[in-house]
Amino acid sequence: MSSAGLPKGTVPRLERPGPLRERVYEALLELITTRALQPGRHLVESELAGHLGVSRQPVREALQRLNTEGWVDLRPAQGAFVHEPTEEEADQLLSVRTLLEAEAARLAAANAGSAGIAALEELCDEGERAVAADDVDLAVDTDAAFHAKVMELAGNVVLAELAGQVDRRVRWYYTPVARQRGEQSWIEHRELIAAISARDERRATEVMRAHTEHTRRTYHEHES
């Protein structure tokens, strides 16, 4: 297992003053969810502190919090490691995501106006450009923004809060298969936009359910 060495420029030093503990936590969580720190990576406090330009104490506190949330495993006499998700964990999370996203798509079809649909089309344009340029990071970010916009158009605050609880972990699972999903993912997004534009709630639900299921299956195929 490798240690926490990162490519130069990956992590900007955190500026002071500010809520340093929270900012270190957010920085490490971002590195994990984008897989700059891969599952199974040994997290050495001194190295992370050096990358972030902070002392070891806020790093230690952040690792303890990440352990509580399931992002990091603290092993006696070994240290901290990025959690390696099991097939069952991934399947449960992505199945829940399908339920939430399908309902969001239905509500978006019922509620979205022309401005919201235009925003989805703009994000789809950006995602297609990212795929064409083989810019995986931008494709992942734009995919997350697209799904967040659908959730916003749904107009259900409780649903959005529930989706927010799983959003980062979904991104964690999606990143390894983003290139594999590639153009097909955005074709499915276009189909969803068409259903929302037509105010076809049933079709929007079906398209989103199929779309998220494709991602779930692709993840399992990638890991097997």
C-alpha positions in Angstrom: 0.0 0.0 0.0 1.4 3.4 -1.0 1.6 6.5 1.2 0.0 9.8 0.8 2.4 11.3 -1.8 0.4 13.4 -4.3 1.2 15.0 -7.6 2.6 18.5 -7.4 -0.2 21.1 -7.6 -2.9 18.7 -6.6 -3.5 20.3 -3.2 -3.3 24.0 -2.6 -2.0 25.1 0.8 -4.8 26.3 3.0 -4.9 30.0 3.8 -5.2 31.3 7.3 -7.1 32.5 9.3 -10.3 30.5 9.1 -12.0 27.4 10.5 -8.9 25.3 9.9 -10.3 22.1 11.2 -13.2 22.2 8.9 -11.2 23.3 5.9 -8.7 20.4 6.4 -11.6 18.0 6.6 -13.1 19.4 3.4 -9.7 19.3 1.6 -9.1 15.6 2.5 -12.7 14.6 1.7 -12.3 16.2 -1.8 -9.1 14.3 -2.4 -10.8 11.1 -1.4 -14.0 11.6 -3.4 -12.1 12.6 -6.6 -9.7 9.6 -6.0 -6.6 11.7 -5.9 -6.2 9.6 -2.7 -7.1 6.1 -3.9 -9.0 3.5 -1.8 -6.4 1.6 0.3 -4.0 4.5 0.3 -2.0 4.9 3.5 -2.6 8.4 4.9 0.4 9.6 6.8 -0.4 12.6 9.0 3.0 14.3 8.5 2.8 14.1 4.7 -0.8 15.3 4.6 0.1 18.2 6.9 3.0 19.1 4.7 0.8 19.1 1.5 -1.8 21.3 3.2 0.6 23.6 5.0 -0.8 22.9 8.4 0.2 21.2 11.7 -0.6 17.5 12.3 -3.3 18.2 14.8 -6.1 19.4 12.4 -5.1 16.5 10.1 -5.5 14.0 12.9 -8.9 15.5 13.8 -10.0 15.4 10.2 -9.0 11.7 9.9 -10.9 10.8 13.0 -14.0 12.5 11.6 -13.6 10.8 8.2 -13.2 7.5 10.0 -16.5 8.1 11.8 -18.2 8.8 8.4 -16.8 5.8 6.7 -14.3 7.4 4.4 -11.2 6.4 6.3 -10.3 3.2 8.2 -8.1 3.6 11.3 -6.2 0.4 12.0 -4.4 -0.2 15.3 -0.6 -0.1 15.0 -0.9 0.7 11.2 -2.5 4.1 10.9 -5.1 5.6 8.6 -6.1 4.2 5.2 -8.7 5.4 2.6 -11.6 3.1 2.9 -12.0 0.4 0.2 -15.7 0.0 -0.5 -17.2 -3.4 -0.8 -19.4 -4.6 -3.6 -22.3 -4.7 -1.2 -21.7 -1.1 0.0 -21.6 0.2 -3.6 -24.7 -1.7 -4.6 -26.7 -0.4 -1.7 -25.6 3.2 -2.2 -26.2 3.2 -5.9 -29.6 1.5 -5.5 -30.7 4.2 -3.1 -29.4 6.8 -5.6 -31.6 5.3 -8.3 -34.7 5.7 -6.1 -33.9 9.3 -5.3 -32.9 10.4 -8.8 -35.9 8.7 -10.4 -38.3 10.6 -8.2 -36.4 13.9 -8.8 -36.7 13.3 -12.6 -40.5 12.8 -12.2 -40.9 16.0 -10.2 -38.7 17.9 -12.6 -40.9 16.9 -15.5 -43.9 18.2 -13.6 -42.3 21.5 -12.4 -39.5 22.6 -14.7 -39.8 25.8 -16.7 -38.0 26.9 -19.8 -35.1 28.4 -17.9 -34.5 25.2 -16.0 -34.6 23.1 -19.2 -32.1 25.5 -20.8 -29.8 25.1 -17.9 -29.9 21.3 -18.3 -29.1 21.7 -22.0 -26.2 24.0 -21.3 -24.8 21.5 -18.8 -25.2 18.7 -21.3 -23.3 20.7 -23.9 -20.5 21.2 -21.4 -20.5 17.5 -20.5 -20.3 16.4 -24.2 -17.4 18.8 -24.7 -15.6 17.3 -21.7 -16.0 13.8 -23.0 -14.8 14.8 -26.5 -11.7 16.4 -24.8 -11.2 13.3 -22.6 -11.4 15.6 -19.6 -12.6 13.1 -17.0 -12.5 15.5 -14.0 -14.6 18.0 -15.9 -17.0 15.3 -17.1 -17.5 14.1 -13.5 -18.0 17.6 -12.2 -20.5 18.4 -14.9 -22.4 15.1 -14.4 -22.7 16.0 -10.7 -23.9 19.5 -11.7 -26.5 18.1 -14.1 -28.0 15.7 -11.5 -28.0 18.5 -8.9 -29.9 20.8 -11.4 -32.5 18.0 -11.9 -32.8 17.7 -8.1 -33.2 21.5 -7.9 -35.9 21.5 -10.6 -37.8 18.8 -8.7 -38.5 21.4 -6.0 -38.6 19.0 -3.1 -36.4 20.2 -0.2 -36.6 16.9 1.7 -35.6 14.9 -1.4 -32.7 17.3 -2.1 -31.5 16.9 1.5 -31.5 13.1 1.2 -29.7 13.3 -2.1 -27.1 15.6 -0.6 -26.3 13.0 2.0 -25.2 10.5 -0.7 -24.0 12.9 -3.4 -20.3 12.8 -2.6 -20.2 9.0 -2.2 -22.0 8.7 -5.6 -19.3 10.8 -7.1 -16.6 8.5 -5.5 -18.2 5.5 -7.2 -18.8 7.3 -10.5 -15.3 8.6 -11.0 -13.6 5.3 -11.9 -16.2 4.5 -14.6 -16.7 8.0 -16.0 -14.5 7.4 -19.0 -16.2 4.1 -19.7 -19.7 5.6 -19.4 -18.5 8.5 -21.6 -20.7 9.6 -24.5 -23.5 7.2 -23.7 -24.1 8.9 -20.3 -24.7 12.2 -22.1 -27.0 10.6 -24.7 -29.1 9.4 -21.8 -29.0 12.9 -20.3 -30.4 14.2 -23.6 -33.2 11.7 -23.4 -34.0 12.9 -19.9 -34.1 16.5 -21.0 -36.5 15.5 -23.8 -38.8 13.8 -21.3 -38.7 16.7 -18.9 -39.4 19.2 -21.8 -42.4 17.1 -22.8 -43.6 17.1 -19.2 -43.7 13.3 -19.5 -43.4 12.2 -15.8 -43.5 8.5 -16.6 -40.9 8.7 -19.3 -38.6 10.9 -17.2 -38.8 8.4 -14.4 -38.0 5.5 -16.7 -35.0 7.3 -18.3 -33.5 8.3 -15.0 -33.9 4.9 -13.5 -32.3 3.2 -16.5 -29.5 5.9 -16.5 -28.6 5.3 -12.9 -28.9 1.5 -13.3 -26.4 1.7 -16.2 -23.9 3.4 -13.9 -24.4 0.9 -11.2 -23.9 -2.1 -13.5 -20.8 -0.4 -15.1 -19.3 0.1 -11.6 -19.7 -3.6 -10.8 -18.3 -4.7 -14.1 -15.3 -2.4 -13.6 -14.6 -3.8 -10.1 -15.1 -7.4 -11.0 
